[in-house]
Amino acid sequence: MIIVTGNILAKSETLDELFVLALEHSRRSRFEPGCLAHGVHQDCENQLRLVFFEQWTDHSALAQHFHLPASRLFAKEAFALAAEPPKIEIYEAVAVSVGG
Amino acid sequence: MIIVTGNILAKSETLDELFVLALEHSRRSRFEPGCLAHGVHQDCENQLRLVFFEQWTDHSALAQHFHLPASRLFAKEAFALAAEPPKIEIYEAVAVSVGG
């Protein structure tokens, strides 16, 4: 499984627009092939920071997601509205049973 | 690396208290051995849902974290304040370079 985390720091004057766009992007992405989960959150220590947590079946599904026109448009809009370049991290992940 | 995600659904009357406790837990955890990142967020689709994203160096560090009295107290308090049993997922993860 692939885990993707990303975060976008809004400006106070762009937060409302970014919030709506991020939520639309997240809700749209959930219906794409290979998307296991896609959510967007606000950092409790900085409400201007929108944090994505995504799970995809494999690299191919994620590559398809990145190349969709709607994803590319969102990335472009997010970059334009953000206070700093958005960050993204990608992991190959295997679920383990809960212990401890 | 170990990735931990968790979420706690508050009740409207417990959100403020859970928010404070979750933030305290997150800030305390960052200083523990092997903690690479620890953050708490509010789900943009349901502000009552607090979502944790954590990164730890290895299973041993995470086991130590779970066994600390402060962590066990937080888990107990969170369970008592939550609208449903909190969820936690643990992954063994390897970072990959960003593509696409």
N, CA and C atoms of all chains as a GROMACS GRO file, in nm:
protein
  600
    1MET      N    1   0.084  -0.119   0.000
    1MET     CA    2   0.000   0.000   0.000
    1MET      C    3   0.088   0.126   0.000
    2ILE      N    4   0.036   0.231  -0.059
    2ILE     CA    5   0.108   0.358  -0.061
    2ILE      C    6   0.036   0.456   0.031
    3ILE      N    7   0.113   0.521   0.119
    3ILE     CA    8   0.060   0.629   0.202
    3ILE      C    9   0.116   0.761   0.150
    4VAL      N   10   0.030   0.857   0.134
    4VAL     CA   11   0.072   0.992   0.093
    4VAL      C   12   0.029   1.090   0.202
    5THR      N   13   0.123   1.173   0.244
    5THR     CA   14   0.086   1.285   0.331
    5THR      C   15   0.131   1.412   0.261
    6GLY      N   16   0.051   1.515   0.278
    6GLY     CA   17   0.087   1.642   0.217
    6GLY      C   18   0.035   1.753   0.303
    7ASN      N   19   0.097   1.868   0.294
    7ASN     CA   20   0.037   1.980   0.366
    7ASN      C   21   0.057   2.109   0.291
    8ILE      N   22  -0.044   2.193   0.305
    8ILE     CA   23  -0.049   2.322   0.237
    8ILE      C   24  -0.074   2.429   0.342
    9LEU      N   25   0.014   2.525   0.350
    9LEU     CA   26  -0.005   2.636   0.443
    9LEU      C   27  -0.077   2.749   0.370
   10ALA      N   28  -0.199   2.778   0.415
   10ALA     CA   29  -0.276   2.886   0.355
   10ALA      C   30  -0.233   3.021   0.414
   11LYS      N   31  -0.272   3.126   0.348
   11LYS     CA   32  -0.266   3.260   0.408
   11LYS      C   33  -0.403   3.284   0.471
   12SER      N   34  -0.410   3.376   0.564
   12SER     CA   35  -0.540   3.399   0.628
   12SER      C   36  -0.645   3.439   0.525
   13GLU      N   37  -0.602   3.509   0.422
   13GLU     CA   38  -0.698   3.553   0.320
   13GLU      C   39  -0.728   3.447   0.213
   14THR      N   40  -0.652   3.334   0.213
   14THR     CA   41  -0.680   3.229   0.114
   14THR      C   42  -0.734   3.100   0.179
   15LEU      N   43  -0.742   3.099   0.314
   15LEU     CA   44  -0.782   2.975   0.381
   15LEU      C   45  -0.919   2.924   0.336
   16ASP      N   46  -1.017   3.012   0.330
   16ASP     CA   47  -1.152   2.968   0.297
   16ASP      C   48  -1.156   2.904   0.158
   17GLU      N   49  -1.088   2.967   0.063
   17GLU     CA   50  -1.088   2.914  -0.075
   17GLU      C   51  -1.012   2.782  -0.081
   18LEU      N   52  -0.896   2.777  -0.014
   18LEU     CA   53  -0.816   2.655  -0.014
   18LEU      C   54  -0.891   2.540   0.054
   19PHE      N   55  -0.961   2.572   0.162
   19PHE     CA   56  -1.038   2.472   0.236
   19PHE      C   57  -1.139   2.405   0.142
   20VAL      N   58  -1.212   2.487   0.068
   20VAL     CA   59  -1.314   2.435  -0.023
   20VAL      C   60  -1.251   2.352  -0.134
   21LEU      N   61  -1.142   2.404  -0.194
   21LEU     CA   62  -1.075   2.332  -0.302
   21LEU      C   63  -1.017   2.200  -0.254
   22ALA      N   64  -0.957   2.202  -0.133
   22ALA     CA   65  -0.895   2.081  -0.079
   22ALA      C   66  -1.001   1.974  -0.052
   23LEU      N   67  -1.113   2.017   0.001
   23LEU     CA   68  -1.220   1.922   0.030
   23LEU      C   69  -1.278   1.864  -0.099
   24GLU      N   70  -1.296   1.949  -0.199
   24GLU     CA   71  -1.344   1.900  -0.329
   24GLU      C   72  -1.246   1.798  -0.387
   25HIS      N   73  -1.116   1.831  -0.377
   25HIS     CA   74  -1.012   1.741  -0.430
   25HIS      C   75  -1.016   1.607  -0.358
   26SER      N   76  -1.029   1.612  -0.226
   26SER     CA   77  -1.030   1.491  -0.146
   26SER      C   78  -1.152   1.404  -0.179
   27ARG      N   79  -1.268   1.467  -0.185
   27ARG     CA   80  -1.391   1.392  -0.213
   27ARG      C   81  -1.390   1.333  -0.354
   28ARG      N   82  -1.333   1.406  -0.448
   28ARG     CA   83  -1.324   1.356  -0.587
   28ARG      C   84  -1.226   1.238  -0.593
   29SER      N   85  -1.113   1.253  -0.522
   29SER     CA   86  -1.007   1.152  -0.532
   29SER      C   87  -1.052   1.017  -0.480
   30ARG      N   88  -1.141   1.016  -0.381
   30ARG     CA   89  -1.187   0.890  -0.322
   30ARG      C   90  -1.251   0.796  -0.422
   31PHE      N   91  -1.304   0.852  -0.530
   31PHE     CA   92  -1.373   0.769  -0.629
   31PHE      C   93  -1.279   0.721  -0.740
   32GLU      N   94  -1.151   0.757  -0.731
   32GLU     CA   95  -1.057   0.714  -0.835
   32GLU      C   96  -1.013   0.569  -0.810
   33PRO      N   97  -0.978   0.498  -0.919
   33PRO     CA   98  -0.932   0.360  -0.902
   33PRO      C   99  -0.809   0.353  -0.811
   34GLY      N  100  -0.812   0.261  -0.716
   34GLY     CA  101  -0.696   0.239  -0.630
   34GLY      C  102  -0.688   0.330  -0.510
   35CYS      N  103  -0.784   0.422  -0.494
   35CYS     CA  104  -0.783   0.508  -0.375
   35CYS      C  105  -0.852   0.436  -0.260
   36LEU      N  106  -0.778   0.412  -0.152
   36LEU     CA  107  -0.833   0.344  -0.035
   36LEU      C  108  -0.886   0.443   0.067
   37ALA      N  109  -0.826   0.560   0.072
   37ALA     CA  110  -0.868   0.665   0.166
   37ALA      C  111  -0.809   0.797   0.122
   38HIS      N  112  -0.880   0.904   0.147
   38HIS     CA  113  -0.831   1.039   0.112
   38HIS      C  114  -0.902   1.139   0.202
   39GLY      N  115  -0.828   1.204   0.288
   39GLY     CA  116  -0.890   1.300   0.378
   39GLY      C  117  -0.807   1.426   0.394
   40VAL      N  118  -0.873   1.532   0.433
   40VAL     CA  119  -0.802   1.658   0.456
   40VAL      C  120  -0.840   1.710   0.594
   41HIS      N  121  -0.743   1.768   0.662
   41HIS     CA  122  -0.755   1.805   0.803
   41HIS      C  123  -0.688   1.939   0.828
   42GLN      N  124  -0.727   1.999   0.939
   42GLN     CA  125  -0.658   2.122   0.981
   42GLN      C  126  -0.570   2.092   1.100
   43ASP      N  127  -0.444   2.134   1.091
   43ASP     CA  128  -0.348   2.118   1.201
   43ASP      C  129  -0.401   2.191   1.324
   44CYS      N  130  -0.413   2.120   1.436
   44CYS     CA  131  -0.467   2.182   1.558
   44CYS      C  132  -0.376   2.292   1.613
   45GLU      N  133  -0.250   2.292   1.571
   45GLU     CA  134  -0.158   2.397   1.618
   45GLU      C  135  -0.149   2.514   1.522
   46ASN      N  136  -0.204   2.497   1.404
   46ASN     CA  137  -0.205   2.607   1.306
   46ASN      C  138  -0.317   2.581   1.206
   47GLN      N  139  -0.430   2.645   1.229
   47GLN     CA  140  -0.549   2.619   1.148
   47GLN      C  141  -0.530   2.659   1.001
   48LEU      N  142  -0.422   2.731   0.973
   48LEU     CA  143  -0.393   2.767   0.833
   48LEU      C  144  -0.329   2.650   0.757
   49ARG      N  145  -0.285   2.548   0.832
   49ARG     CA  146  -0.217   2.436   0.766
   49ARG      C  147  -0.317   2.323   0.738
   50LEU      N  148  -0.338   2.295   0.611
   50LEU     CA  149  -0.426   2.185   0.570
   50LEU      C  150  -0.340   2.062   0.543
   51VAL      N  151  -0.378   1.950   0.605
   51VAL     CA  152  -0.296   1.829   0.601
   51VAL      C  153  -0.374   1.716   0.536
   52PHE      N  154  -0.316   1.656   0.434
   52PHE     CA  155  -0.378   1.544   0.363
   52PHE      C  156  -0.322   1.412   0.413
   53PHE      N  157  -0.410   1.314   0.421
   53PHE     CA  158  -0.366   1.178   0.448
   53PHE      C  159  -0.438   1.088   0.349
   54GLU      N  160  -0.358   1.017   0.269
   54GLU     CA  161  -0.415   0.937   0.160
   54GLU      C  162  -0.357   0.796   0.163
   55GLN      N  163  -0.436   0.701   0.119
   55GLN     CA  164  -0.388   0.564   0.102
   55GLN      C  165  -0.428   0.514  -0.036
   56TRP      N  166  -0.332   0.456  -0.106
   56TRP     CA  167  -0.353   0.407  -0.243
   56TRP      C  168  -0.304   0.263  -0.251
   57THR      N  169  -0.365   0.188  -0.343
   57THR     CA  170  -0.328   0.046  -0.351
   57THR      C  171  -0.184   0.028  -0.397
   58ASP      N  172  -0.138   0.110  -0.492
   58ASP     CA  173  -0.004   0.090  -0.549
   58ASP      C  174   0.043   0.217  -0.622
   59HIS      N  175   0.168   0.214  -0.665
   59HIS     CA  176   0.227   0.330  -0.732
   59HIS      C  177   0.153   0.366  -0.861
   60SER      N  178   0.105   0.265  -0.931
   60SER     CA  179   0.037   0.290  -1.057
   60SER      C  180  -0.089   0.375  -1.036
   61ALA      N  181  -0.166   0.338  -0.934
   61ALA     CA  182  -0.289   0.414  -0.903
   61ALA      C  183  -0.255   0.558  -0.865
   62LEU      N  184  -0.147   0.574  -0.789
   62LEU     CA  185  -0.108   0.710  -0.748
   62LEU      C  186  -0.060   0.792  -0.867
   63ALA      N  187   0.015   0.726  -0.956
   63ALA     CA  188   0.063   0.797  -1.076
   63ALA      C  189  -0.055   0.842  -1.162
   64GLN      N  190  -0.154   0.756  -1.175
   64GLN     CA  191  -0.275   0.794  -1.251
   64GLN      C  192  -0.343   0.915  -1.187
   65HIS      N  193  -0.349   0.913  -1.053
   65HIS     CA  194  -0.411   1.023  -0.977
   65HIS      C  195  -0.338   1.155  -1.004
   66PHE      N  196  -0.205   1.151  -0.997
   66PHE     CA  197  -0.127   1.273  -1.017
   66PHE      C  198  -0.146   1.330  -1.158
   67HIS      N  199  -0.170   1.241  -1.255
   67HIS     CA  200  -0.177   1.286  -1.394
   67HIS      C  201  -0.317   1.329  -1.439
   68LEU      N  202  -0.416   1.308  -1.354
   68LEU     CA  203  -0.551   1.352  -1.392
   68LEU      C  204  -0.557   1.504  -1.404
   69PRO      N  205  -0.625   1.554  -1.505
   69PRO     CA  206  -0.638   1.700  -1.519
   69PRO      C  207  -0.691   1.767  -1.391
   70ALA      N  208  -0.788   1.703  -1.325
   70ALA     CA  209  -0.845   1.765  -1.204
   70ALA      C  210  -0.741   1.774  -1.093
   71SER      N  211  -0.654   1.673  -1.082
   71SER     CA  212  -0.550   1.676  -0.979
   71SER      C  213  -0.446   1.784  -1.012
   72ARG      N  214  -0.412   1.792  -1.140
   72ARG     CA  215  -0.311   1.890  -1.182
   72ARG      C  216  -0.363   2.033  -1.162
   73LEU      N  217  -0.492   2.051  -1.190
   73LEU     CA  218  -0.551   2.184  -1.170
   73LEU      C  219  -0.550   2.218  -1.021
   74PHE      N  220  -0.588   2.121  -0.937
   74PHE     CA  221  -0.586   2.147  -0.792
   74PHE      C  222  -0.445   2.182  -0.745
   75ALA      N  223  -0.346   2.108  -0.791
   75ALA     CA  224  -0.207   2.135  -0.749
   75ALA      C  225  -0.166   2.278  -0.789
   76LYS      N  226  -0.207   2.318  -0.908
   76LYS     CA  227  -0.174   2.452  -0.958
   76LYS      C  228  -0.244   2.559  -0.873
   77GLU      N  229  -0.372   2.537  -0.846
   77GLU     CA  230  -0.449   2.634  -0.766
   77GLU      C  231  -0.395   2.641  -0.623
   78ALA      N  232  -0.363   2.523  -0.566
   78ALA     CA  233  -0.314   2.519  -0.428
   78ALA      C  234  -0.181   2.593  -0.418
   79PHE      N  235  -0.094   2.571  -0.517
   79PHE     CA  236   0.036   2.638  -0.518
   79PHE      C  237   0.016   2.790  -0.521
   80ALA      N  238  -0.079   2.834  -0.600
   80ALA     CA  239  -0.102   2.979  -0.615
   80ALA      C  240  -0.158   3.042  -0.488
   81LEU      N  241  -0.236   2.964  -0.412
   81LEU     CA  242  -0.302   3.019  -0.292
   81LEU      C  243  -0.220   3.000  -0.165
   82ALA      N  244  -0.116   2.916  -0.171
   82ALA     CA  245  -0.040   2.880  -0.051
   82ALA      C  246   0.061   2.988  -0.013
   83ALA      N  247   0.094   2.988   0.118
   83ALA     CA  248   0.192   3.084   0.170
   83ALA      C  249   0.334   3.038   0.143
   84GLU      N  250   0.349   2.907   0.116
   84GLU     CA  251   0.480   2.849   0.086
   84GLU      C  252   0.455   2.727  -0.002
   85PRO      N  253   0.557   2.677  -0.071
   85PRO     CA  254   0.532   2.562  -0.160
   85PRO      C  255   0.475   2.443  -0.081
   86PRO      N  256   0.364   2.385  -0.127
   86PRO     CA  257   0.307   2.267  -0.060
   86PRO      C  258   0.409   2.153  -0.052
   87LYS      N  259   0.397   2.073   0.053
   87LYS     CA  260   0.489   1.959   0.074
   87LYS      C  261   0.414   1.829   0.055
   88ILE      N  262   0.484   1.730   0.003
   88ILE     CA  263   0.423   1.597  -0.013
   88ILE      C  264   0.526   1.491   0.021
   89GLU      N  265   0.481   1.386   0.087
   89GLU     CA  266   0.569   1.273   0.120
   89GLU      C  267   0.496   1.145   0.083
   90ILE      N  268   0.571   1.050   0.028
   90ILE     CA  269   0.513   0.924  -0.019
   90ILE      C  270   0.586   0.808   0.047
   91TYR      N  271   0.510   0.710   0.094
   91TYR     CA  272   0.567   0.595   0.164
   91TYR      C  273   0.509   0.466   0.107
   92GLU      N  274   0.594   0.365   0.097
   92GLU     CA  275   0.546   0.229   0.078
   92GLU      C  276   0.521   0.175   0.218
   93ALA      N  277   0.401   0.125   0.244
   93ALA     CA  278   0.363   0.090   0.381
   93ALA      C  279   0.293  -0.046   0.388
   94VAL      N  280   0.320  -0.112   0.499
   94VAL     CA  281   0.255  -0.240   0.527
   94VAL      C  282   0.190  -0.229   0.664
   95ALA      N  283   0.061  -0.258   0.671
   95ALA     CA  284  -0.010  -0.251   0.800
   95ALA      C  285   0.041  -0.361   0.892
   96VAL      N  286   0.058  -0.327   1.019
   96VAL     CA  287   0.096  -0.427   1.119
   96VAL      C  288  -0.014  -0.430   1.225
   97SER      N  289  -0.024  -0.542   1.293
   97SER     CA  290  -0.130  -0.554   1.395
   97SER      C  291  -0.099  -0.460   1.510
   98VAL      N  292  -0.203  -0.409   1.572
   98VAL     CA  293  -0.186  -0.315   1.683
   98VAL      C  294  -0.136  -0.388   1.807
   99GLY      N  295  -0.030  -0.335   1.866
   99GLY     CA  296   0.023  -0.395   1.988
   99GLY      C  297   0.044  -0.289   2.092
  100GLY      N  298   0.104  -0.327   2.199
  100GLY     CA  299   0.145  -0.231   2.301
  100GLY      C  300   0.034  -0.184   2.389
  101MET      N  301   1.086   0.279   0.935
  101MET     CA  302   1.011   0.379   1.010
  101MET      C  303   0.869   0.327   1.035
  102ILE      N  304   0.812   0.369   1.144
  102ILE     CA  305   0.675   0.330   1.177
  102ILE      C  306   0.585   0.454   1.163
  103ILE      N  307   0.474   0.437   1.093
  103ILE     CA  308   0.372   0.542   1.085
  103ILE      C  309   0.252   0.496   1.168
  104VAL      N  310   0.202   0.586   1.250
  104VAL     CA  311   0.082   0.559   1.329
  104VAL      C  312  -0.023   0.663   1.293
  105THR      N  313  -0.142   0.616   1.262
  105THR     CA  314  -0.254   0.708   1.248
  105THR      C  315  -0.361   0.666   1.349
  106GLY      N  316  -0.428   0.762   1.402
  106GLY     CA  317  -0.533   0.731   1.498
  106GLY      C  318  -0.640   0.837   1.488
  107ASN      N  319  -0.759   0.802   1.527
  107ASN     CA  320  -0.859   0.908   1.534
  107ASN      C  321  -0.957   0.885   1.647
  108ILE      N  322  -0.998   0.997   1.702
  108ILE     CA  323  -1.090   0.998   1.816
  108ILE      C  324  -1.207   1.088   1.780
  109LEU      N  325  -1.326   1.032   1.787
  109LEU     CA  326  -1.446   1.113   1.763
  109LEU      C  327  -1.496   1.168   1.896
  110ALA      N  328  -1.492   1.300   1.908
  110ALA     CA  329  -1.541   1.364   2.030
  110ALA      C  330  -1.693   1.379   2.025
  111LYS      N  331  -1.752   1.407   2.138
  111LYS     CA  332  -1.890   1.454   2.142
  111LYS      C  333  -1.882   1.607   2.143
  112SER      N  334  -1.991   1.672   2.105
  112SER     CA  335  -1.985   1.819   2.102
  112SER      C  336  -1.949   1.875   2.240
  113GLU      N  337  -1.994   1.806   2.345
  113GLU     CA  338  -1.967   1.856   2.479
  113GLU      C  339  -1.829   1.815   2.532
  114THR      N  340  -1.757   1.726   2.460
  114THR     CA  341  -1.623   1.686   2.507
  114THR      C  342  -1.512   1.737   2.415
  115LEU      N  343  -1.549   1.800   2.304
  115LEU     CA  344  -1.448   1.839   2.206
  115LEU      C  345  -1.340   1.929   2.266
  116ASP      N  346  -1.381   2.032   2.339
  116ASP     CA  347  -1.282   2.126   2.391
  116ASP      C  348  -1.181   2.057   2.481
  117GLU      N  349  -1.231   1.969   2.568
  117GLU     CA  350  -1.140   1.899   2.661
  117GLU      C  351  -1.050   1.801   2.585
  118LEU      N  352  -1.108   1.728   2.491
  118LEU     CA  353  -1.028   1.633   2.413
  118LEU      C  354  -0.923   1.705   2.329
  119PHE      N  355  -0.960   1.818   2.274
  119PHE     CA  356  -0.868   1.898   2.192
  119PHE      C  357  -0.743   1.934   2.274
  120VAL      N  358  -0.766   1.982   2.396
  120VAL     CA  359  -0.655   2.023   2.483
  120VAL      C  360  -0.571   1.902   2.521
  121LEU      N  361  -0.636   1.792   2.560
  121LEU     CA  362  -0.562   1.672   2.600
  121LEU      C  363  -0.482   1.613   2.483
  122ALA      N  364  -0.544   1.614   2.365
  122ALA     CA  365  -0.476   1.558   2.247
  122ALA      C  366  -0.353   1.641   2.210
  123LEU      N  367  -0.367   1.772   2.219
  123LEU     CA  368  -0.255   1.860   2.187
  123LEU      C  369  -0.142   1.843   2.290
  124GLU      N  370  -0.178   1.833   2.416
  124GLU     CA  371  -0.077   1.808   2.520
  124GLU      C  372  -0.005   1.676   2.494
  125HIS      N  373  -0.083   1.574   2.460
  125HIS     CA  374  -0.024   1.441   2.434
  125HIS      C  375   0.073   1.448   2.316
  126SER      N  376   0.030   1.519   2.211
  126SER     CA  377   0.112   1.529   2.091
  126SER      C  378   0.243   1.603   2.120
  127ARG      N  379   0.230   1.714   2.189
  127ARG     CA  380   0.350   1.795   2.219
  127ARG      C  381   0.445   1.722   2.313
  128ARG      N  382   0.390   1.646   2.405
  128ARG     CA  383   0.475   1.569   2.499
  128ARG      C  384   0.546   1.456   2.423
  129SER      N  385   0.471   1.390   2.335
  129SER     CA  386   0.524   1.272   2.266
  129SER      C  387   0.643   1.307   2.177
  130ARG      N  388   0.643   1.427   2.121
  130ARG     CA  389   0.753   1.467   2.032
  130ARG      C  390   0.890   1.462   2.096
  131PHE      N  391   0.894   1.473   2.227
  131PHE     CA  392   1.022   1.474   2.297
  131PHE      C  393   1.066   1.335   2.341
  132GLU      N  394   0.986   1.233   2.310
  132GLU     CA  395   1.022   1.097   2.350
  132GLU      C  396   1.126   1.040   2.253
  133PRO      N  397   1.209   0.947   2.303
  133PRO     CA  398   1.310   0.886   2.215
  133PRO      C  399   1.245   0.815   2.097
  134GLY      N  400   1.295   0.841   1.978
  134GLY     CA  401   1.247   0.771   1.860
  134GLY      C  402   1.125   0.834   1.794
  135CYS      N  403   1.074   0.944   1.850
  135CYS     CA  404   0.960   1.011   1.786
  135CYS      C  405   1.012   1.107   1.679
  136LEU      N  406   0.973   1.082   1.555
  136LEU     CA  407   1.015   1.166   1.442
  136LEU      C  408   0.915   1.278   1.415
  137ALA      N  409   0.789   1.249   1.443
  137ALA     CA  410   0.683   1.350   1.421
  137ALA      C  411   0.559   1.305   1.497
  138HIS      N  412   0.482   1.400   1.543
  138HIS     CA  413   0.358   1.370   1.616
  138HIS      C  414   0.268   1.492   1.606
  139GLY      N  415   0.155   1.477   1.539
  139GLY     CA  416   0.067   1.591   1.521
  139GLY      C  417  -0.078   1.550   1.534
  140VAL      N  418  -0.162   1.646   1.570
  140VAL     CA  419  -0.305   1.620   1.582
  140VAL      C  420  -0.381   1.723   1.498
  141HIS      N  421  -0.488   1.677   1.436
  141HIS     CA  422  -0.559   1.757   1.337
  141HIS      C  423  -0.709   1.736   1.352
  142GLN      N  424  -0.784   1.829   1.296
  142GLN     CA  425  -0.930   1.813   1.292
  142GLN      C  426  -0.972   1.780   1.150
  143ASP      N  427  -1.051   1.675   1.137
  143ASP     CA  428  -1.105   1.635   1.008
  143ASP      C  429  -1.188   1.750   0.951
  144CYS      N  430  -1.158   1.792   0.829
  144CYS     CA  431  -1.231   1.905   0.769
  144CYS      C  432  -1.377   1.871   0.741
  145GLU      N  433  -1.410   1.743   0.738
  145GLU     CA  434  -1.549   1.703   0.714
  145GLU      C  435  -1.626   1.678   0.843
  146ASN      N  436  -1.555   1.674   0.953
  146ASN     CA  437  -1.620   1.654   1.083
  146ASN      C  438  -1.526   1.705   1.192
  147GLN      N  439  -1.549   1.826   1.236
  147GLN     CA  440  -1.457   1.891   1.330
  147GLN      C  441  -1.453   1.818   1.465
  148LEU      N  442  -1.547   1.728   1.487
  148LEU     CA  443  -1.544   1.649   1.611
  148LEU      C  444  -1.441   1.536   1.605
  149ARG      N  445  -1.390   1.507   1.484
  149ARG     CA  446  -1.295   1.397   1.470
  149ARG      C  447  -1.151   1.450   1.476
  150LEU      N  448  -1.079   1.409   1.579
  150LEU     CA  449  -0.938   1.446   1.594
  150LEU      C  450  -0.852   1.333   1.537
  151VAL      N  451  -0.761   1.370   1.448
  151VAL     CA  452  -0.682   1.272   1.374
  151VAL      C  453  -0.533   1.290   1.405
  152PHE      N  454  -0.470   1.181   1.448
  152PHE     CA  455  -0.327   1.183   1.479
  152PHE      C  456  -0.246   1.129   1.362
  153PHE      N  457  -0.132   1.189   1.340
  153PHE     CA  458  -0.036   1.134   1.244
  153PHE      C  459   0.100   1.137   1.314
  154GLU      N  460   0.160   1.019   1.325
  154GLU     CA  461   0.284   1.005   1.401
  154GLU      C  462   0.387   0.927   1.321
  155GLN      N  463   0.512   0.957   1.342
  155GLN     CA  464   0.621   0.880   1.282
  155GLN      C  465   0.722   0.846   1.390
  156TRP      N  466   0.761   0.719   1.395
  156TRP     CA  467   0.855   0.669   1.496
  156TRP      C  468   0.967   0.594   1.426
  157THR      N  469   1.083   0.592   1.490
  157THR     CA  470   1.197   0.526   1.426
  157THR      C  471   1.177   0.377   1.410
  158ASP      N  472   1.117   0.312   1.512
  158ASP     CA  473   1.106   0.166   1.510
  158ASP      C  474   1.000   0.119   1.611
  159HIS      N  475   0.972  -0.010   1.608
  159HIS     CA  476   0.869  -0.068   1.695
  159HIS      C  477   0.904  -0.051   1.843
  160SER      N  478   1.031  -0.059   1.874
  160SER     CA  479   1.073  -0.048   2.014
  160SER      C  480   1.038   0.090   2.070
  161ALA      N  481   1.065   0.193   1.993
  161ALA     CA  482   1.033   0.330   2.038
  161ALA      C  483   0.882   0.346   2.058
  162LEU      N  484   0.806   0.288   1.966
  162LEU     CA  485   0.660   0.298   1.976
  162LEU      C  486   0.608   0.221   2.098
  163ALA      N  487   0.666   0.104   2.122
  163ALA     CA  488   0.625   0.025   2.239
  163ALA      C  489   0.653   0.102   2.368
  164GLN      N  490   0.769   0.165   2.373
  164GLN     CA  491   0.802   0.247   2.491
  164GLN      C  492   0.700   0.360   2.509
  165HIS      N  493   0.663   0.422   2.398
  165HIS     CA  494   0.564   0.531   2.400
  165HIS      C  495   0.431   0.482   2.456
  166PHE      N  496   0.384   0.367   2.408
  166PHE     CA  497   0.255   0.314   2.453
  166PHE      C  498   0.256   0.281   2.602
  167HIS      N  499   0.373   0.243   2.653
  167HIS     CA  500   0.380   0.199   2.793
  167HIS      C  501   0.405   0.311   2.893
  168LEU      N  502   0.433   0.430   2.844
  168LEU     CA  503   0.455   0.542   2.937
  168LEU      C  504   0.327   0.572   3.014
  169PRO      N  505   0.338   0.601   3.142
  169PRO     CA  506   0.219   0.636   3.221
  169PRO      C  507   0.139   0.750   3.159
  170ALA      N  508   0.208   0.851   3.106
  170ALA     CA  509   0.138   0.966   3.046
  170ALA      C  510   0.057   0.923   2.924
  171SER      N  511   0.112   0.832   2.845
  171SER     CA  512   0.040   0.785   2.726
  171SER      C  513  -0.080   0.701   2.767
  172ARG      N  514  -0.062   0.617   2.868
  172ARG     CA  515  -0.172   0.530   2.913
  172ARG      C  516  -0.284   0.613   2.974
  173LEU      N  517  -0.246   0.718   3.046
  173LEU     CA  518  -0.348   0.806   3.104
  173LEU      C  519  -0.426   0.877   2.993
  174PHE      N  520  -0.352   0.926   2.891
  174PHE     CA  521  -0.421   0.992   2.780
  174PHE      C  522  -0.517   0.896   2.711
  175ALA      N  523  -0.473   0.773   2.688
  175ALA     CA  524  -0.560   0.674   2.621
  175ALA      C  525  -0.688   0.650   2.702
  176LYS      N  526  -0.671   0.644   2.832
  176LYS     CA  527  -0.786   0.621   2.921
  176LYS      C  528  -0.882   0.741   2.918
  177GLU      N  529  -0.824   0.860   2.926
  177GLU     CA  530  -0.906   0.982   2.924
  177GLU      C  531  -0.977   0.997   2.789
  178ALA      N  532  -0.902   0.970   2.681
  178ALA     CA  533  -0.960   0.984   2.547
  178ALA      C  534  -1.075   0.886   2.528
  179PHE      N  535  -1.057   0.764   2.576
  179PHE     CA  536  -1.162   0.662   2.564
  179PHE      C  537  -1.288   0.709   2.637
  180ALA      N  538  -1.267   0.768   2.753
  180ALA     CA  539  -1.382   0.812   2.835
  180ALA      C  540  -1.457   0.929   2.772
  181LEU      N  541  -1.385   1.014   2.700
  181LEU     CA  542  -1.446   1.134   2.643
  181LEU      C  543  -1.499   1.112   2.500
  182ALA      N  544  -1.460   1.003   2.438
  182ALA     CA  545  -1.493   0.981   2.297
  182ALA      C  546  -1.636   0.931   2.279
  183ALA      N  547  -1.689   0.958   2.158
  183ALA     CA  548  -1.824   0.914   2.124
  183ALA      C  549  -1.826   0.767   2.082
  184GLU      N  550  -1.708   0.716   2.045
  184GLU     CA  551  -1.695   0.576   2.002
  184GLU      C  552  -1.552   0.534   2.032
  185PRO      N  553  -1.520   0.406   2.038
  185PRO     CA  554  -1.383   0.366   2.070
  185PRO      C  555  -1.282   0.426   1.971
  186PRO      N  556  -1.177   0.491   2.020
  186PRO     CA  557  -1.075   0.547   1.931
  186PRO      C  558  -1.013   0.438   1.843
  187LYS      N  559  -0.971   0.477   1.724
  187LYS     CA  560  -0.911   0.381   1.628
  187LYS      C  561  -0.762   0.412   1.612
  188ILE      N  562  -0.684   0.309   1.592
  188ILE     CA  563  -0.541   0.329   1.568
  188ILE      C  564  -0.496   0.230   1.462
  189GLU      N  565  -0.408   0.278   1.374
  189GLU     CA  566  -0.350   0.191   1.271
  189GLU      C  567  -0.199   0.212   1.270
  190ILE      N  568  -0.126   0.104   1.254
  190ILE     CA  569   0.020   0.109   1.258
  190ILE      C  570   0.074   0.049   1.128
  191TYR      N  571   0.174   0.116   1.070
  191TYR     CA  572   0.232   0.072   0.944
  191TYR      C  573   0.384   0.073   0.954
  192GLU      N  574   0.446  -0.027   0.894
  192GLU     CA  575   0.590  -0.019   0.866
  192GLU      C  576   0.602   0.050   0.732
  193ALA      N  577   0.682   0.158   0.729
  193ALA     CA  578   0.683   0.242   0.608
  193ALA      C  579   0.824   0.279   0.564
  194VAL      N  580   0.839   0.291   0.435
  194VAL     CA  581   0.966   0.334   0.376
  194VAL      C  582   0.935   0.451   0.284
  195ALA      N  583   1.006   0.562   0.305
  195ALA     CA  584   0.984   0.680   0.223
  195ALA      C  585   1.033   0.654   0.081
  196VAL      N  586   0.957   0.700  -0.017
  196VAL     CA  587   1.002   0.690  -0.157
  196VAL      C  588   1.009   0.830  -0.214
  197SER      N  589   1.090   0.846  -0.317
  197SER     CA  590   1.104   0.979  -0.375
  197SER      C  591   0.974   1.020  -0.444
  198VAL      N  592   0.948   1.148  -0.442
  198VAL     CA  593   0.823   1.200  -0.501
  198VAL      C  594   0.834   1.193  -0.653
  199GLY      N  595   0.731   1.136  -0.714
  199GLY     CA  596   0.728   1.128  -0.860
  199GLY      C  597   0.594   1.172  -0.911
  200GLY      N  598   0.572   1.160  -1.037
  200GLY     CA  599   0.441   1.185  -1.096
  200GLY      C  600   0.411   1.329  -1.116
   0.00000   0.00000   0.00000
